[in-house]
Amino acid sequence: MRFGVFLMSLSVLATTSIALAEPPAATLSPGFKFTEQTGETLYANVCQACHMSKGEGAVGAGRYPALANNESLKAGGYPIYAVLHGQKGMSPFGRMLSDDQVVAVVNYVRTHFGNNYTDAVTAQDVKDAR
Amino acid sequence: MPQEPPNDGMSRRELFKLIGLTAGSAAMYQAMTSLGYAAESGYKGPIKLEGDPKGASVLILGAGLAGLTAALELRQAGYKVKVLEFNSRAGGRNWSLRGGDTYTELGGATQKCEFDEGLYLNPGPWRIPYHHNGLLDYCKRLGVKLEPFQQLNHNAFLHSSKAFGGKPQRIRAFKTDFQGHTSELLAKVVKKGQLDDVVTKEDREVLLQALRSWGALDKDYTYKAGDLTAEFRGYDKDPGGGLGAEPVPGQIIGLSDIVQSRLWRSLTSFALYEFQTTMFQPVGGMGRIGEAFAKQVGDLITYNARVTKIDQNDKGVTVTYEDAKRPGAMQTASADWCVCTIPLTILSQIDIKVGAAMQAAIGAVPYASSVKVGLQFKRRFWEEDELIFGGISYTDLPIRQISYPSTDYNTTGKGVLLGCYTWDGANSYEFTAMSPEERIKRVVEYGTQIHPQYAREFENGISVAWHRSPFTLGCAGDWTDEGRKQHYDNLCQIDGRIVLAGEHASYIPAWQEGAILSSLDAIGRLHKRVLQG
C-alpha cells in the first residue's frame, strides 16, 4: 500500500530511517486551504489528483497535460499563473495556497519529472501574479 | 450538492449564512432572491416546438440530461437527430453504480462495484428539490418512480472533532437548545425594553409569546432542562409503558458550548431553499432517469464517440470524432445544426469553430471538485443501533457528511452509506490524489469516529473523484459572479449553427434541473432560428 505509513506522526517520520524510506503520507488538511508546505507533498496531494504521480497526465474525453518533460514550464511565470488562476480544465488554486506554497510546488515541478529549470521562482513573482 | 468551504473566503453560501444568522431568514430569502438563487425554476410545462423544421437535422453532442432532453424534444418536433456520446452508456453524470458495474478513472485505476443486489451509489446528483419541476415533469413523463429523499433527519448527528470531546450530537437536541438559548436571550432584551425603538408596544407581548413557543421557554422565559424542552429535544429515557416507564429529560447544552462548537454551521444545510423538504430520489438510483431517457432515444445515440473537432460554415456543422475503443479511428458526422452539451473542461480543449466571445466563455469556467464514496455494511446498524432512518450527519472531518439510505427502511440485511461527500476545498483534491482503495480506507477510518460500528460491519466500497472522471474532468461549472457577468450570455447565445447547453449554461449549476432548463431554452431558440430559415 502506497500510503502505508500514514498513521505515523511527522516526528516519527523524521527520526526513523525506515519511515523516511517510505513515500510521504497522504495529507488531509483541516480546513479549506492546503496545509502541505513542501513541493513534494503539495504535488503528491494536490497536482497528482489530475496530473498523476509521475507527471504523466491523463487522457479521457479531454486531457490533463503531462507535466513531465514539459517545455511550457520553461518560463516560471506560466505555471505560477496557471496554479493561481486556473485555465480551461484546470482549477484556480490562488485562494487555497500561500505565496510560499505556490513557490514550492512550481519549483518542484520545474525541477522534477524530467524538467530541469533551475531558475527558481520567488514569492515576489507569485505576489505579482495574483 | 454544494457545501460551503468550512472557513476562509466568503463564498456565496457563506454570505447567505451570515445574513441568515444576523438578520433572520426573511432577510436571507430577500438577499438570495436578489442574487438570483431562490427564484422558481422557470419550467413552464412541456416545450412546444411548433412549426415544420422541414427535415432539418441536429447533431447533439453528449447524452447527459441536457443532450437527452434535446434529443427527445427535437425528434418529437420533426428533426432528424443524432447523438454522439463519449461513454458507453447514456445519462452522463446522472448515474448509479450498482453491484457488477466497473468504473475506470483517469490514471487507469479500475474499480468493480461489489454491492449486493439493489444497493447503489449515486456518484453525481442524488436528490431532487420539489421545485425542480422540469426534472420532475420528465420523471413523470418517462415513468421514473420517485420516493422521498430525507435531507433532514432530526435524529442524525452533527459532529465536530473539536467539540464535545468528539461525541456526535443529535440534530434534534442541538437545534432545540440553540433555538431555546437564543430565544431566551432575545426575550430578555425585549422584556427589559431594550428593543422598544424597533418593537412596538403591541408587538412586544406577542413577540414574547412567540419566543416562548418557538424556543420552548418556561413561564419565566427561561430555557432549561425539563419536561417541556424534552418534548422538543428528546429524552435521556423515552416515555414508556407499565412500571418504570417514567421519562427522563436530558440535560441541555450550554449556550457557550453551542456557539463554540460551530455545529450550527451545518443547520443551514437544512434551511436552504434547495434542500428543503420535500426532496425526491428515483427508486433504484438516480441513474434510472438517464436509463428511462435512453429507452426513448437510445436508437439515436452513437456511444464511445470522443469528439475532437467541431467545425461549422453557413451550410452546416461537421464534427470529427474518434472511436474511444479504437483510438485513431476517426469519423465525421454532419448536420444542419448542433446542440453541444460537452462539459466546458473538455470543450475548452476541443478545436471548435465559434466566435471569440463564446470561445472565451468556454475557457472561463472552472469546475468544482467533488468526491463521493459509497460503503457497504453487513447490517443497517445506523437504523438498528441508532434509530437513524435516512438523512445526513454532518462533520468537520474530511468526509464532511454521512448520508443514510432513504429507502428500504427498517429491513434486515445490508445497506450502503454515502460515507464521504466533499465539495471543493483542500480535502476534495487530496482525496482525488489518492488511489481509490486509499480513499475508501481513509473514509472508513474517519467514519469510525462517528459510528464505531464501521470497524466491524464494513464490507466493501467504491469511490468516484470527479476530477478523475474521464467524461467530465471535474464535477460541475463553478461560476464566479464576475465570470458570469463577463461570459454567461456569450456562452448561451447561438453562434452560427451551434448552441451550447448543460448545467454549466444555467443559473443552477450542478443540478440536473439546470441541464434540462438550459437545454429547453437552447432548443427553443434554435427552433425559432430554424423556422426563420
Interface residues (C-beta under 8 A of the other chain):
Chain A: M1 R2 F3 F6 A26 T27 L28 S29 G31 F32 K33 F34 T35 A44 N45 V46 C47 Q48 A49 C50 M52 A58 V59 G60 A61 G62 R63 Y64 G86 Q87 K88 G89 M90 S91 P92 R95 M96
Chain B: P5 P6 N7 D8 G9 F86 L106 G107 R306 V307 I342 P343 T345 I346 S348 Q349 I350 G363 P366 Y367 S369 P398 D424 G425 A426 N427 Y429 E430 F431 T432 A433 M434 S435 E437 E438 R442 A465 H467 R468 S469 P470 F471 T472 L473 G474 D478
